[in-house]
Amino acid sequence: MTSYCRNFRSGIWFMFASMPIKLIIWALLT
């Protein structure tokens, strides 16, 4: 149960962290 919560929290953190990176990459490509 705790591992599931930890994976869920890390997944949210990864989504928040990858969002600006994707925007930067998309801005550099265009």
Secondary structure as UniProt FT lines:
FT   HELIX           2..29
//
